[in-house]
Amino acid sequence: MTADRINPPELSPPTGFSHAVVATGTRLVFLAGQTALDTDGKIEGDTLPDQFEKALGNLLAALRAAGGTPADLARVTVYATDIEEYRAHAPELGGIWRRLAGRDYPAMAVVEVVRLWDDQAMVELDGFAVLP
């Protein structure tokens, strides 16, 4: 995939995301929402950063199984049950993102939700990727 990340000067400088991604490739991979579920179907982690790391790891595992890499991500949506807590942990979450996925940021959004499918889940990530 080739990805042109576009961040126009008339918009606020992005931190940890790209305003637009023009992706050129031949295959689309739609990634289902991933929470901090372990292989036994139990939520792992008691803190938002712990759950974010596991959920992102799960999303990237699904992407790798489909033949992709983090650089192939074109769009990711983060669903958080507490946006203030998410903001409070944003620097740490950004560090987790960079360690697991690198600095080729997709277009992203963070949305606060009342709850997720699993009562203990604090965060869920979904998205899509464009593969060469």
Protein Blocks (a to p, Z undefined) as FASTA:
>chain_A
ZZdddddfkbccdehiafbdcdddfbdcddddddfbdfkopaedjbfklmmmmmmmmmmm
mmmmnopafklpmbdcdddfblklmmmmmmmmmmmmmmmnojadcdddddddfbdfblkl
mbdcddddddZZ
